[in-house]
Amino acid sequence: MTRHTAATPPAAERIREDQWHLEFLKVLQAHSVSEGDGVVVAVPDTGVDPHPDLRNNLLTGVDTVAGGSGDGQEDSNSHGTSMAGLIAAHGQSGNLGALGIAPQSKIIPIMASTSENMGEADDLAAAIEYAISKRAQIISISSGGASTPRLARAVDAAIAADIIIVAAAGNSPYEPVSYPASEEGVIAVGGVDRAGQHAAISVTGPEIDVVAPAVDIYSTSYGGKYSKGTGTSSATAIVAGAAALIRSKYPYLPAREVAHRLTATAIDKGPPGRDDEYGYGVIDLVAALTADVPPLGFESVSAPADADPSTAAGERQGDGDSGATARGLATLGVILAAGVGWVVVARRRRRGDDPPPRISR
């Protein structure tokens, strides 16, 4: 749901400086604790171009729409490459090139919408099904729309598979939070500007869980270029990267506990406590990785049977489920022009309603 512009992209020599969100989120400090090693993130979008700053972390993917290369590694729109770069760009030697939030994580590229940012809800469902089959640990959905039965089933299956689902709230401030961000089990992401204040583009609502930088966000683009975007799409990819850092640091935490760690350590903004603009607040990468957050009493279902109990407990410390935090995935609607999020036409928390025929970013 990022609104990308056609502005002349910065060169590799200056892109890191233009990525203001890195300093804002203390990314380098967080990288001293975790860089996302061992975590796989699926990105259903417009495909992902093998950019020099990203290609080492790019796995073979798939196309669920026609017109691509078949392996998800083609993007003539830029949106998908930009989202993937925000999550996992490794940059180049000498601190050149773009840097992602989790530069040791891997990306499963999935072309689930066309170069015009148009796709069917069931194309996203197929993308989620593929991500499950490839054992992705996180699915980053920078789009929104309406629901179909197949997509609802795919979302349920992803949640049952302990996959973290992160989705954009939307870029139409007077509309409700978009689907699937509005659904139970999905982390709904809003946006803030350079000053850490609510981004004018960001949708508000009771489903918002956390917010992240969403204005003038620089990342990778097709053809080795760079892009600048504004919207909750970018914020969503950033939060997906944050989830990858946590999953790498605490590999035995259930998805809902990872979500809880994000919300419990977020920097409160606006009125005290959770609110409709900021959710629980702006994500704090360092705190999410290091804070002593009281657990919610869940035993880690994914810890190996021979894991040391004290170690598992230590890794679970501070995790659990915040009832309003994780929201389940559902269908999408219609994808708008490059970088814009899905049209918000979905009925909240209703699965199988007659959806608009398409989905939008």
N, C-alpha and C positions, 0 to 999 in steps of 0.2 A: 504493500500500500504506500510505497514511497512515490512522491512526485519527483521524477527525475527531470533535470533540465538538460539542454543541449550545450551548456556552457563549455568553453574550451577546457579540457581536463588538465589538471596539473601534471607536471612531469614526475618521473619516479624520484627525482632528487628532492622534490618539495612536498610530495603527497603526505608523508608522515607528519609534517608540520601542519598541513591542512586538516588532518584528522584530529580535530580539537577534542573529540569525545575520548580519545586515549588518555589525555592528561586529566580531563574532567572525572573520569572513572578510575583513575590511578591504575591503569592497566599494567604498566611495567611492574609496579609493586605487587599486583596480583600474580603476575607471571613468576615471581620468585617463589610462589607457593604452588601454582598449577598452571600448565599451558594447554590442558585438555588432552593430554596424551591418552590414547586408547579409546577415545570416544568417537562414535560415528554419528553424524548429523545428516538427516535426509532433508533436501531442499526441493520441494515440489514448486516449480516456478516456470520461468520461460527458458529453462536450460541454463547451463553454466559453461562459459567459454574457458578453455584451459589457459588462463592468464598466467604470465610468468611469475606473478606474486602469489599464485594460488595452486598451480597445477600439480605440485608435489603432494598436495593433500586431496587431490581429486580422484575419486574412485570411478569405476565404470558404473553408469547408471542406466536409465531407460527413458524412452519417450512414451507417454500415454496419449499424445496427440500426433497427428501427421505433420510432416514437414521438417523433421529434425534429422540428426545423424543416427538415431536409433539407440544411442548410449547416454543421452542426456547432456553430452558435451558439445552442444551447439547453442548459441544464444545470439540472435540478431536484434534483440530488444534491449539488453543490458541489465534489466531488472534482476534476473536470477543470478547473474555473475556478481552483481553488486551485493546482493544478500549473502551469497556464499563467501565473498571476500570479507564482509564484516564479521562473519563467524570465524573463518579459518585461514585468511591470508597469512602466509609466512614471510612475505616480503623478500628482499634481496640482501645480499651481503653489504656491509657498510651502512646498515640502517636505512637502506633505500627501499622504495616501494611501499605498498600498503601493508598494514599489520592488522590482523584480526584479533578478536577477543580471545580466541582459543587456537593459537597458531600451530598446535600439534594435533588438533583434531582432524578427522577426515570427513569429507563431504560426499554424500551420494547425490549426484545431480539427476533431477527428474524433470523432463520437459512435460509439464502438465497444462500448459497454455501456449497459445501461438505467439508469434512475434508481435501481433496486435494486442497482446495481453487478454485474449479471449479464450475461454475454455469452458467445457461442460462440468457440472458438479461431479458427474461420475468419472471424469478424467482425474479429478483430485482423489476420488475414492480409489481408483486403480493405483495412483501414486502412493497412497497410504498403505495399500495392500502390499505393494512392492517393498516399501520401506520395512514393513513388518517381516517379510520373507527374508530380507537381507540383514535382519537383526540390528536395525538402527536403534540407537538409544534415545535420540531426540528427533522430533520432526518440527521444522520451523516453517510456519505458514504465514507468509506476508501477503495475505489476501483474505477476502471474506465474501459472503453471499448467503445463499439459501441451502436447504437440506433436501436430500433424496434418501430413500431407504438404504441404498447401497452405501452411500457416504456415511450415514449414521452407523451402519454395521461396521464399516471400516474403522471409524473412530472408536467405537466400543472395543473392537479387537485390539487396536493400538494401546488403549488404556489398559486392557486386560493383560497385554504383553509387557506392561511396566515401562512403556515409552512415554517420555515427557513430550507434551505437545504445547507449543508456544504459538500464539496467533495474534494478529494485529487487530486493534480495536476499531480502526477505521479513520478516514480522513474527512468525514463530513460532520462537523461539530454539532449540527442540529439533528442528526440521525442517531438512532440507538446504536449501542455497541454491536459490531457486525458478527456474523456467524462465520467461523466456529468459535470466535473468541468469547461469545456470550454463553457458550454451553458449559455445563458442569464437566470438570475434568481437564479443561484447557487453561493455561496461563494466559490471561488477557492483558495485552500490553498497550499502554498509552505513551504519549511523548512529552518531552520537555525541550526547551530551547537552550541556548548557550549559557543563559543565566540560571538554569535549573528551574525555570518557571514553566507553567503549563503551556505547551505549544498550541498556538491558535488553531492549527490544523487538526488537532487530536480530538477524537470523540470522547465524551465523558459518559459515565454511567455506573450503576452499582456493581457491574461485573468487573470493572478494572481492578487488576491485582497489583501491578507494578508499572512504573514508567521508566523510560530511558531516553537518551538523546535522540532527537528526531528532526532536527533542523540543520540544513547545510552539512549533511553527512557525506564525506568523501569515501569512495571505495573503488574496487576494481570494475572494469567494464570490458566489453568485447574488444578483440583486436589489440590487446595489450594496452588499452587506454584506461582512463579513470573517469569516474562519474561523480556527480554531486546530486543528492536527493534530499527531499524533505517529506516526511510522513511517518506514520506508525509502522510501515514496512521496515524501515531501517531500525527503529527501536526494537522491533520484534527479533530481527536477526541478532542484534546486540544482546538481548536477553537470552536467546538460544545459545550464544557463545558463553554467557555467564553460567548457564545450566551445564554446559560441557565442562567448564572448569570445575564445577562442584562434583559432577559425576566422575571426573578423573580423580579428584582428591578423595572422594568418598564413594568408591565403586559399589558398595553393597547397599546404598540407600535406595529405598523405593522411590519411584517418581514423585509421589505426593509429598515425600519428605524433602526432596530436593526443592520442590516448589515452596514448601514451608520455610526452608532456610532462606530462600530469596526474599520472601515477604517479611519474615521475622527480623531480618537484618537491614531492610530497606530504610533509607533516610526519610523520616516523616516530613511531609510538606503540607501546606494548607492547614485546615483545621486539625487539631490534635486527633490522632487515630486515623483510621481509614476514611477516605472521602472519594467522591465520584470523579474528581479530576486526576488525582495522583494514586489512587488505590492505597496501598500500604506505604508508598513512597518511591523515591528514586533508588534503583538498585545500587548496592554497595558491594563491589566485587571482593574487596579485601575482607570485609566483615563476614560476608557470606562464606568465605573460605576458612576463616580463623575464629569466628566468634563462638562462644560457649552458649549455644541455644538449647534450652530445655527440650528434650524429646517429648513426643506426644504419646509415648507408650507402645508404639508399634515395634514388633520384632522385624528385622530385615528379612524379607522372604527370599531375597536373592543371595544372601551370604552362603558360602559353601558350608557343607555340613561339618568339615574339619576346621573351620575358621576358629581362631582363638577367641573365646568369648569376650575377653577384655578388649581385644583389638576391634572386634565388631561393634562392641558397645561404644568404643571411642569414636569409631567412624559414624555411628548413628547419632552420637551426641548432637543435640540441636536440630534434629530433623523430625519430621512428622508431617501431619496433614493439617493445614489450615482450611477449615471448611469452605471459606470463600476463595481459596487460592487456586486449586486445581479445577479446571472446567473441561468437560468432555467435548470431543470434537464432533462437528456435524458438517452439514453441506455448505457449499459455496454457491455464489450466484453469478455475477458477470464481471469480467476483468476489464478495467478501463485502460486508458492509454498508458504508455510506459511509466511505471513507477506509481501509479495510483492504485489504491486498494479496491477490493471488491465493492460493488454497489451494495449498499445495506438494504436488502429487501427481505431478509429472512425473518421469520417469526421466531422469537426467542424461545429456547427450550422446547420447541416443537419439532419433532422429527417426522419426516414423511409427508409434510405439507406439500401442496403443489408448489414447486420451486420455479423461479425464473429459469429459463432454459440455459442460462450461462452463468459464469462466475467471473468476478473482476478483481483486479489488484489495484 
